[in-house]
């Protein structure tokens, strides 16, 4: 499970606006596109479920052989 950038345009715009404060308070970036980051890595996505306007991602993955 991972949090990231919403698939809803209004929410994702808000995430970009609040990210500097959110990062200072939590140490996390709320505006990262987690799915794109994983696709660029050496991990193969096998299943993805998105919840809460795409902010919460349930991800099943395995190493690329």
Secondary structure, 3 states (H helix, E strand, C coil): CEECCCCCHHHHHHHHHHHHHHHHHHCCCCCCCHHHHHHHCCEEEEEEEEECCCCEEEEEEEECC
